[in-house]
Amino acid sequence: MGNVSKDFVKEVGVWLNLDYLNIVKLLDYDVKPRPYVMMKSMDGSLGG
């Protein structure tokens, strides 16, 4: 696993432990064929 993949997995590990109202829940992730995350769909926008 390359440095980018190791860093990605480390960040995902932190995200998995976050449980706050304003942070979207992480559902799944993988590093192959490319790093990706699958997040819960949320209503609203980030545009305040």
C-alpha positions in Angstrom: 0.0 0.0 0.0 1.4 3.4 -1.0 1.8 6.4 1.2 -1.4 8.0 -0.2 -3.4 4.8 0.6 -1.9 4.6 4.1 -2.8 8.3 4.8 -6.3 7.7 3.4 -7.0 4.7 5.6 -5.7 6.6 8.6 -8.0 9.5 7.9 -11.0 7.2 7.4 -10.2 5.5 10.7 -10.6 8.9 12.4 -13.8 9.6 10.5 -15.3 6.3 11.5 -15.0 7.3 15.1 -16.7 10.6 14.8 -20.4 10.7 15.9 -21.7 14.3 15.7 -24.9 15.7 14.3 -23.2 17.9 11.7 -20.8 15.3 10.4 -22.0 13.0 7.6 -21.8 9.3 8.6 -19.3 7.2 6.7 -20.9 4.0 5.3 -18.1 2.4 3.4 -14.6 3.0 1.9 -11.9 1.2 -0.1 -8.6 2.1 -1.7 -8.8 0.0 -4.8 -9.0 0.6 -7.7 -9.0 4.2 -6.3 -9.5 5.6 -2.8 -13.2 6.4 -2.3 -15.7 6.9 0.5 -19.5 6.3 0.6 -21.4 8.6 2.8 -25.0 8.8 4.0 -27.1 11.1 1.8 -28.3 14.2 3.6 -30.9 16.8 2.9 -30.0 20.5 2.7 -27.0 22.3 1.4 -23.6 23.6 2.5 -24.3 27.0 1.1 -25.8 28.5 4.3 
